[in-house]
Amino acid sequence: MGKRGAIGRSAASVGGMSLLRERIRVELVAGMIAALTTSPQDLQDRLWFSARLRCASLHSA
């Protein structure tokens, strides 16, 4: 029972990591699209806000 629980937690942690990678990939693509369609100052503001959100979400996890 103890081993099965540890394996379940390990699998959940791996699943969470792949979900995090996918989320970061989506954010990067969105950032590239935004770079093509926004002014440099607006893009800088968006990147700053996105970086602050990412740091906050990593610290809360």
PDB file with SEQRES, HELIX, SHEET and CRYST1 records, atoms N, CA, C and O in Angstrom:
SEQRES   1 A   61  MET GLY LYS ARG GLY ALA ILE GLY ARG SER ALA ALA SER          
SEQRES   2 A   61  VAL GLY GLY MET SER LEU LEU ARG GLU ARG ILE ARG VAL          
SEQRES   3 A   61  GLU LEU VAL ALA GLY MET ILE ALA ALA LEU THR THR SER          
SEQRES   4 A   61  PRO GLN ASP LEU GLN ASP ARG LEU TRP PHE SER ALA ARG          
SEQRES   5 A   61  LEU ARG CYS ALA SER LEU HIS SER ALA                          
HELIX    1 AA1 GLY A    2  THR A   37  1                                  36    
HELIX    2 AA2 PRO A   40  SER A   60  1                                  21    
CRYST1    1.000    1.000    1.000  90.00  90.00  90.00 P 1           1          
ATOM      1  N   MET A   1       0.828  -1.196   0.000  1.00  0.00           N  
ATOM      2  CA  MET A   1       0.000   0.000   0.000  1.00  0.00           C  
ATOM      3  C   MET A   1       0.873   1.261   0.000  1.00  0.00           C  
ATOM      4  O   MET A   1       0.604   2.210  -0.737  1.00  0.00           O  
ATOM      5  N   GLY A   2       1.920   1.260   0.836  1.00  0.00           N  
ATOM      6  CA  GLY A   2       2.789   2.425   0.904  1.00  0.00           C  
ATOM      7  C   GLY A   2       3.501   2.702  -0.403  1.00  0.00           C  
ATOM      8  O   GLY A   2       3.619   3.852  -0.824  1.00  0.00           O  
ATOM      9  N   LYS A   3       3.979   1.635  -1.050  1.00  0.00           N  
ATOM     10  CA  LYS A   3       4.680   1.820  -2.321  1.00  0.00           C  
ATOM     11  C   LYS A   3       3.733   2.332  -3.394  1.00  0.00           C  
ATOM     12  O   LYS A   3       4.098   3.204  -4.183  1.00  0.00           O  
ATOM     13  N   ARG A   4       2.530   1.802  -3.428  1.00  0.00           N  
ATOM     14  CA  ARG A   4       1.569   2.229  -4.439  1.00  0.00           C  
ATOM     15  C   ARG A   4       1.261   3.716  -4.282  1.00  0.00           C  
ATOM     16  O   ARG A   4       1.137   4.433  -5.275  1.00  0.00           O  
ATOM     17  N   GLY A   5       1.138   4.179  -3.042  1.00  0.00           N  
ATOM     18  CA  GLY A   5       0.885   5.595  -2.798  1.00  0.00           C  
ATOM     19  C   GLY A   5       2.036   6.460  -3.284  1.00  0.00           C  
ATOM     20  O   GLY A   5       1.817   7.523  -3.866  1.00  0.00           O  
ATOM     21  N   ALA A   6       3.265   6.007  -3.045  1.00  0.00           N  
ATOM     22  CA  ALA A   6       4.443   6.761  -3.489  1.00  0.00           C  
ATOM     23  C   ALA A   6       4.500   6.818  -5.007  1.00  0.00           C  
ATOM     24  O   ALA A   6       4.835   7.854  -5.583  1.00  0.00           O  
ATOM     25  N   ILE A   7       4.173   5.707  -5.654  1.00  0.00           N  
ATOM     26  CA  ILE A   7       4.174   5.685  -7.122  1.00  0.00           C  
ATOM     27  C   ILE A   7       3.106   6.626  -7.658  1.00  0.00           C  
ATOM     28  O   ILE A   7       3.339   7.343  -8.632  1.00  0.00           O  
ATOM     29  N   GLY A   8       1.949   6.627  -7.034  1.00  0.00           N  
ATOM     30  CA  GLY A   8       0.878   7.534  -7.458  1.00  0.00           C  
ATOM     31  C   GLY A   8       1.285   8.989  -7.336  1.00  0.00           C  
ATOM     32  O   GLY A   8       1.003   9.796  -8.222  1.00  0.00           O  
ATOM     33  N   ARG A   9       1.951   9.326  -6.233  1.00  0.00           N  
ATOM     34  CA  ARG A   9       2.405  10.711  -6.061  1.00  0.00           C  
ATOM     35  C   ARG A   9       3.461  11.063  -7.094  1.00  0.00           C  
ATOM     36  O   ARG A   9       3.466  12.173  -7.626  1.00  0.00           O  
ATOM     37  N   SER A  10       4.360  10.120  -7.381  1.00  0.00           N  
ATOM     38  CA  SER A  10       5.402  10.361  -8.372  1.00  0.00           C  
ATOM     39  C   SER A  10       4.785  10.589  -9.751  1.00  0.00           C  
ATOM     40  O   SER A  10       5.188  11.507 -10.465  1.00  0.00           O  
ATOM     41  N   ALA A  11       3.818   9.766 -10.125  1.00  0.00           N  
ATOM     42  CA  ALA A  11       3.159   9.919 -11.428  1.00  0.00           C  
ATOM     43  C   ALA A  11       2.425  11.247 -11.498  1.00  0.00           C  
ATOM     44  O   ALA A  11       2.440  11.908 -12.537  1.00  0.00           O  
ATOM     45  N   ALA A  12       1.785  11.645 -10.412  1.00  0.00           N  
ATOM     46  CA  ALA A  12       1.073  12.924 -10.398  1.00  0.00           C  
ATOM     47  C   ALA A  12       2.053  14.071 -10.568  1.00  0.00           C  
ATOM     48  O   ALA A  12       1.758  15.053 -11.249  1.00  0.00           O  
ATOM     49  N   SER A  13       3.227  13.945  -9.944  1.00  0.00           N  
ATOM     50  CA  SER A  13       4.221  14.998 -10.063  1.00  0.00           C  
ATOM     51  C   SER A  13       4.760  15.082 -11.489  1.00  0.00           C  
ATOM     52  O   SER A  13       4.991  16.180 -11.995  1.00  0.00           O  
ATOM     53  N   VAL A  14       4.962  13.941 -12.141  1.00  0.00           N  
ATOM     54  CA  VAL A  14       5.417  13.942 -13.538  1.00  0.00           C  
ATOM     55  C   VAL A  14       4.333  14.528 -14.431  1.00  0.00           C  
ATOM     56  O   VAL A  14       4.636  15.309 -15.333  1.00  0.00           O  
ATOM     57  N   GLY A  15       3.071  14.164 -14.194  1.00  0.00           N  
ATOM     58  CA  GLY A  15       1.966  14.720 -14.972  1.00  0.00           C  
ATOM     59  C   GLY A  15       1.872  16.223 -14.808  1.00  0.00           C  
ATOM     60  O   GLY A  15       1.610  16.943 -15.771  1.00  0.00           O  
ATOM     61  N   GLY A  16       2.086  16.696 -13.592  1.00  0.00           N  
ATOM     62  CA  GLY A  16       2.056  18.126 -13.341  1.00  0.00           C  
ATOM     63  C   GLY A  16       3.182  18.843 -14.060  1.00  0.00           C  
ATOM     64  O   GLY A  16       2.998  19.959 -14.546  1.00  0.00           O  
ATOM     65  N   MET A  17       4.353  18.208 -14.134  1.00  0.00           N  
ATOM     66  CA  MET A  17       5.495  18.819 -14.807  1.00  0.00           C  
ATOM     67  C   MET A  17       5.232  18.933 -16.302  1.00  0.00           C  
ATOM     68  O   MET A  17       5.556  19.955 -16.908  1.00  0.00           O  
ATOM     69  N   SER A  18       4.646  17.894 -16.911  1.00  0.00           N  
ATOM     70  CA  SER A  18       4.376  17.976 -18.346  1.00  0.00           C  
ATOM     71  C   SER A  18       3.298  19.019 -18.615  1.00  0.00           C  
ATOM     72  O   SER A  18       3.326  19.687 -19.649  1.00  0.00           O  
ATOM     73  N   LEU A  19       2.352  19.163 -17.698  1.00  0.00           N  
ATOM     74  CA  LEU A  19       1.325  20.190 -17.845  1.00  0.00           C  
ATOM     75  C   LEU A  19       1.959  21.574 -17.759  1.00  0.00           C  
ATOM     76  O   LEU A  19       1.587  22.478 -18.507  1.00  0.00           O  
ATOM     77  N   LEU A  20       2.914  21.739 -16.852  1.00  0.00           N  
ATOM     78  CA  LEU A  20       3.617  23.014 -16.719  1.00  0.00           C  
ATOM     79  C   LEU A  20       4.407  23.325 -17.984  1.00  0.00           C  
ATOM     80  O   LEU A  20       4.400  24.461 -18.457  1.00  0.00           O  
ATOM     81  N   ARG A  21       5.093  22.314 -18.541  1.00  0.00           N  
ATOM     82  CA  ARG A  21       5.844  22.523 -19.788  1.00  0.00           C  
ATOM     83  C   ARG A  21       4.913  22.945 -20.922  1.00  0.00           C  
ATOM     84  O   ARG A  21       5.239  23.845 -21.695  1.00  0.00           O  
ATOM     85  N   GLU A  22       3.760  22.297 -21.019  1.00  0.00           N  
ATOM     86  CA  GLU A  22       2.801  22.636 -22.075  1.00  0.00           C  
ATOM     87  C   GLU A  22       2.288  24.059 -21.889  1.00  0.00           C  
ATOM     88  O   GLU A  22       2.131  24.798 -22.860  1.00  0.00           O  
ATOM     89  N   ARG A  23       2.030  24.435 -20.659  1.00  0.00           N  
ATOM     90  CA  ARG A  23       1.541  25.792 -20.387  1.00  0.00           C  
ATOM     91  C   ARG A  23       2.589  26.831 -20.767  1.00  0.00           C  
ATOM     92  O   ARG A  23       2.260  27.868 -21.342  1.00  0.00           O  
ATOM     93  N   ILE A  24       3.847  26.554 -20.447  1.00  0.00           N  
ATOM     94  CA  ILE A  24       4.924  27.483 -20.799  1.00  0.00           C  
ATOM     95  C   ILE A  24       5.063  27.575 -22.314  1.00  0.00           C  
ATOM     96  O   ILE A  24       5.274  28.661 -22.854  1.00  0.00           O  
ATOM     97  N   ARG A  25       4.946  26.431 -23.008  1.00  0.00           N  
ATOM     98  CA  ARG A  25       5.036  26.438 -24.467  1.00  0.00           C  
ATOM     99  C   ARG A  25       3.919  27.290 -25.071  1.00  0.00           C  
ATOM    100  O   ARG A  25       4.158  28.068 -25.995  1.00  0.00           O  
ATOM    101  N   VAL A  26       2.702  27.144 -24.549  1.00  0.00           N  
ATOM    102  CA  VAL A  26       1.569  27.934 -25.042  1.00  0.00           C  
ATOM    103  C   VAL A  26       1.820  29.419 -24.797  1.00  0.00           C  
ATOM    104  O   VAL A  26       1.530  30.248 -25.659  1.00  0.00           O  
ATOM    105  N   GLU A  27       2.359  29.760 -23.619  1.00  0.00           N  
ATOM    106  CA  GLU A  27       2.654  31.161 -23.320  1.00  0.00           C  
ATOM    107  C   GLU A  27       3.719  31.719 -24.259  1.00  0.00           C  
ATOM    108  O   GLU A  27       3.634  32.875 -24.673  1.00  0.00           O  
ATOM    109  N   LEU A  28       4.720  30.911 -24.597  1.00  0.00           N  
ATOM    110  CA  LEU A  28       5.764  31.370 -25.517  1.00  0.00           C  
ATOM    111  C   LEU A  28       5.196  31.647 -26.902  1.00  0.00           C  
ATOM    112  O   LEU A  28       5.521  32.663 -27.516  1.00  0.00           O  
ATOM    113  N   VAL A  29       4.346  30.748 -27.395  1.00  0.00           N  
ATOM    114  CA  VAL A  29       3.727  30.954 -28.710  1.00  0.00           C  
ATOM    115  C   VAL A  29       2.853  32.201 -28.672  1.00  0.00           C  
ATOM    116  O   VAL A  29       2.886  33.010 -29.599  1.00  0.00           O  
ATOM    117  N   ALA A  30       2.075  32.359 -27.611  1.00  0.00           N  
ATOM    118  CA  ALA A  30       1.233  33.552 -27.480  1.00  0.00           C  
ATOM    119  C   ALA A  30       2.097  34.811 -27.442  1.00  0.00           C  
ATOM    120  O   ALA A  30       1.732  35.837 -28.015  1.00  0.00           O  
ATOM    121  N   GLY A  31       3.237  34.729 -26.770  1.00  0.00           N  
ATOM    122  CA  GLY A  31       4.150  35.870 -26.720  1.00  0.00           C  
ATOM    123  C   GLY A  31       4.720  36.220 -28.080  1.00  0.00           C  
ATOM    124  O   GLY A  31       4.872  37.395 -28.412  1.00  0.00           O  
ATOM    125  N   MET A  32       5.041  35.186 -28.882  1.00  0.00           N  
ATOM    126  CA  MET A  32       5.563  35.446 -30.231  1.00  0.00           C  
ATOM    127  C   MET A  32       4.497  36.099 -31.105  1.00  0.00           C  
ATOM    128  O   MET A  32       4.794  37.014 -31.873  1.00  0.00           O  
ATOM    129  N   ILE A  33       3.263  35.631 -30.990  1.00  0.00           N  
ATOM    130  CA  ILE A  33       2.167  36.234 -31.758  1.00  0.00           C  
ATOM    131  C   ILE A  33       1.958  37.676 -31.304  1.00  0.00           C  
ATOM    132  O   ILE A  33       1.762  38.569 -32.128  1.00  0.00           O  
ATOM    133  N   ALA A  34       2.000  37.899 -29.994  1.00  0.00           N  
ATOM    134  CA  ALA A  34       1.831  39.254 -29.465  1.00  0.00           C  
ATOM    135  C   ALA A  34       2.944  40.170 -29.958  1.00  0.00           C  
ATOM    136  O   ALA A  34       2.706  41.348 -30.223  1.00  0.00           O  
ATOM    137  N   ALA A  35       4.156  39.637 -30.083  1.00  0.00           N  
ATOM    138  CA  ALA A  35       5.289  40.445 -30.548  1.00  0.00           C  
ATOM    139  C   ALA A  35       5.061  40.952 -31.962  1.00  0.00           C  
ATOM    140  O   ALA A  35       5.533  42.030 -32.323  1.00  0.00           O  
ATOM    141  N   LEU A  36       4.345  40.183 -32.756  1.00  0.00           N  
ATOM    142  CA  LEU A  36       4.088  40.590 -34.136  1.00  0.00           C  
ATOM    143  C   LEU A  36       2.959  41.605 -34.239  1.00  0.00           C  
ATOM    144  O   LEU A  36       2.850  42.310 -35.243  1.00  0.00           O  
ATOM    145  N   THR A  37       2.119  41.687 -33.214  1.00  0.00           N  
ATOM    146  CA  THR A  37       0.905  42.499 -33.337  1.00  0.00           C  
ATOM    147  C   THR A  37       0.820  43.665 -32.359  1.00  0.00           C  
ATOM    148  O   THR A  37      -0.178  44.385 -32.368  1.00  0.00           O  
ATOM    149  N   THR A  38       1.827  43.877 -31.519  1.00  0.00           N  
ATOM    150  CA  THR A  38       1.742  44.960 -30.532  1.00  0.00           C  
ATOM    151  C   THR A  38       2.967  45.859 -30.605  1.00  0.00           C  
ATOM    152  O   THR A  38       3.991  45.506 -31.189  1.00  0.00           O  
ATOM    153  N   SER A  39       2.832  47.024 -30.000  1.00  0.00           N  
ATOM    154  CA  SER A  39       3.955  47.962 -29.946  1.00  0.00           C  
ATOM    155  C   SER A  39       5.015  47.446 -28.967  1.00  0.00           C  
ATOM    156  O   SER A  39       4.696  46.652 -28.082  1.00  0.00           O  
ATOM    157  N   PRO A  40       6.257  47.882 -29.111  1.00  0.00           N  
ATOM    158  CA  PRO A  40       7.323  47.408 -28.212  1.00  0.00           C  
ATOM    159  C   PRO A  40       7.037  47.676 -26.729  1.00  0.00           C  
ATOM    160  O   PRO A  40       7.303  46.816 -25.889  1.00  0.00           O  
ATOM    161  N   GLN A  41       6.502  48.847 -26.399  1.00  0.00           N  
ATOM    162  CA  GLN A  41       6.223  49.159 -24.986  1.00  0.00           C  
ATOM    163  C   GLN A  41       5.118  48.261 -24.446  1.00  0.00           C  
ATOM    164  O   GLN A  41       5.210  47.772 -23.320  1.00  0.00           O  
ATOM    165  N   ASP A  42       4.079  48.042 -25.240  1.00  0.00           N  
ATOM    166  CA  ASP A  42       2.981  47.170 -24.821  1.00  0.00           C  
ATOM    167  C   ASP A  42       3.493  45.744 -24.623  1.00  0.00           C  
ATOM    168  O   ASP A  42       3.101  45.068 -23.672  1.00  0.00           O  
ATOM    169  N   LEU A  43       4.361  45.293 -25.513  1.00  0.00           N  
ATOM    170  CA  LEU A  43       4.931  43.951 -25.400  1.00  0.00           C  
ATOM    171  C   LEU A  43       5.769  43.829 -24.124  1.00  0.00           C  
ATOM    172  O   LEU A  43       5.687  42.824 -23.418  1.00  0.00           O  
ATOM    173  N   GLN A  44       6.566  44.844 -23.835  1.00  0.00           N  
ATOM    174  CA  GLN A  44       7.391  44.822 -22.626  1.00  0.00           C  
ATOM    175  C   GLN A  44       6.510  44.740 -21.377  1.00  0.00           C  
ATOM    176  O   GLN A  44       6.822  44.005 -20.440  1.00  0.00           O  
ATOM    177  N   ASP A  45       5.418  45.491 -21.368  1.00  0.00           N  
ATOM    178  CA  ASP A  45       4.494  45.444 -20.231  1.00  0.00           C  
ATOM    179  C   ASP A  45       3.890  44.058 -20.079  1.00  0.00           C  
ATOM    180  O   ASP A  45       3.771  43.557 -18.961  1.00  0.00           O  
ATOM    181  N   ARG A  46       3.505  43.430 -21.184  1.00  0.00           N  
ATOM    182  CA  ARG A  46       2.918  42.088 -21.134  1.00  0.00           C  
ATOM    183  C   ARG A  46       3.924  41.058 -20.625  1.00  0.00           C  
ATOM    184  O   ARG A  46       3.584  40.209 -19.802  1.00  0.00           O  
ATOM    185  N   LEU A  47       5.157  41.135 -21.114  1.00  0.00           N  
ATOM    186  CA  LEU A  47       6.183  40.185 -20.680  1.00  0.00           C  
ATOM    187  C   LEU A  47       6.478  40.340 -19.191  1.00  0.00           C  
ATOM    188  O   LEU A  47       6.649  39.347 -18.483  1.00  0.00           O  
ATOM    189  N   TRP A  48       6.537  41.571 -18.721  1.00  0.00           N  
ATOM    190  CA  TRP A  48       6.786  41.827 -17.308  1.00  0.00           C  
ATOM    191  C   TRP A  48       5.665  41.233 -16.460  1.00  0.00           C  
ATOM    192  O   TRP A  48       5.928  40.571 -15.455  1.00  0.00           O  
ATOM    193  N   PHE A  49       4.420  41.469 -16.861  1.00  0.00           N  
ATOM    194  CA  PHE A  49       3.273  40.949 -16.113  1.00  0.00           C  
ATOM    195  C   PHE A  49       3.268  39.423 -16.135  1.00  0.00           C  
ATOM    196  O   PHE A  49       3.013  38.789 -15.112  1.00  0.00           O  
ATOM    197  N   SER A  50       3.548  38.830 -17.296  1.00  0.00           N  
ATOM    198  CA  SER A  50       3.571  37.372 -17.426  1.00  0.00           C  
ATOM    199  C   SER A  50       4.661  36.763 -16.540  1.00  0.00           C  
ATOM    200  O   SER A  50       4.437  35.737 -15.898  1.00  0.00           O  
ATOM    201  N   ALA A  51       5.830  37.389 -16.504  1.00  0.00           N  
ATOM    202  CA  ALA A  51       6.930  36.883 -15.675  1.00  0.00           C  
ATOM    203  C   ALA A  51       6.562  36.952 -14.194  1.00  0.00           C  
ATOM    204  O   ALA A  51       6.876  36.036 -13.434  1.00  0.00           O  
ATOM    205  N   ARG A  52       5.907  38.022 -13.786  1.00  0.00           N  
ATOM    206  CA  ARG A  52       5.497  38.144 -12.377  1.00  0.00           C  
ATOM    207  C   ARG A  52       4.465  37.088 -12.020  1.00  0.00           C  
ATOM    208  O   ARG A  52       4.515  36.516 -10.932  1.00  0.00           O  
ATOM    209  N   LEU A  53       3.520  36.821 -12.935  1.00  0.00           N  
ATOM    210  CA  LEU A  53       2.521  35.783 -12.677  1.00  0.00           C  
ATOM    211  C   LEU A  53       3.174  34.413 -12.572  1.00  0.00           C  
ATOM    212  O   LEU A  53       2.834  33.623 -11.691  1.00  0.00           O  
ATOM    213  N   ARG A  54       4.111  34.133 -13.471  1.00  0.00           N  
ATOM    214  CA  ARG A  54       4.780  32.830 -13.465  1.00  0.00           C  
ATOM    215  C   ARG A  54       5.546  32.636 -12.154  1.00  0.00           C  
ATOM    216  O   ARG A  54       5.478  31.564 -11.552  1.00  0.00           O  
ATOM    217  N   CYS A  55       6.268  33.658 -11.711  1.00  0.00           N  
ATOM    218  CA  CYS A  55       7.010  33.554 -10.446  1.00  0.00           C  
ATOM    219  C   CYS A  55       6.051  33.334  -9.280  1.00  0.00           C  
ATOM    220  O   CYS A  55       6.322  32.522  -8.395  1.00  0.00           O  
ATOM    221  N   ALA A  56       4.950  34.046  -9.277  1.00  0.00           N  
ATOM    222  CA  ALA A  56       3.974  33.894  -8.194  1.00  0.00           C  
ATOM    223  C   ALA A  56       3.382  32.489  -8.197  1.00  0.00           C  
ATOM    224  O   ALA A  56       3.191  31.898  -7.134  1.00  0.00           O  
ATOM    225  N   SER A  57       3.090  31.949  -9.376  1.00  0.00           N  
ATOM    226  CA  SER A  57       2.487  30.613  -9.429  1.00  0.00           C  
ATOM    227  C   SER A  57       3.498  29.541  -9.033  1.00  0.00           C  
ATOM    228  O   SER A  57       3.117  28.534  -8.435  1.00  0.00           O  
ATOM    229  N   LEU A  58       4.770  29.731  -9.351  1.00  0.00           N  
ATOM    230  CA  LEU A  58       5.785  28.758  -8.951  1.00  0.00           C  
ATOM    231  C   LEU A  58       6.001  28.784  -7.440  1.00  0.00           C  
ATOM    232  O   LEU A  58       6.213  27.740  -6.823  1.00  0.00           O  
ATOM    233  N   HIS A  59       5.947  29.977  -6.843  1.00  0.00           N  
ATOM    234  CA  HIS A  59       6.145  30.081  -5.397  1.00  0.00           C  
ATOM    235  C   HIS A  59       4.955  29.534  -4.627  1.00  0.00           C  
ATOM    236  O   HIS A  59       5.114  29.043  -3.509  1.00  0.00           O  
ATOM    237  N   SER A  60       3.766  29.613  -5.208  1.00  0.00           N  
ATOM    238  CA  SER A  60       2.579  29.128  -4.498  1.00  0.00           C  
ATOM    239  C   SER A  60       2.412  27.621  -4.638  1.00  0.00           C  
ATOM    240  O   SER A  60       1.665  27.011  -3.873  1.00  0.00           O  
ATOM    241  N   ALA A  61       3.103  27.005  -5.614  1.00  0.00           N  
ATOM    242  CA  ALA A  61       2.952  25.557  -5.837  1.00  0.00           C  
ATOM    243  C   ALA A  61       3.678  24.735  -4.800  1.00  0.00           C  
ATOM    244  O   ALA A  61       3.646  23.506  -4.852  1.00  0.00           O  
TER     245      ALA A  61                                                      
END                                                                             
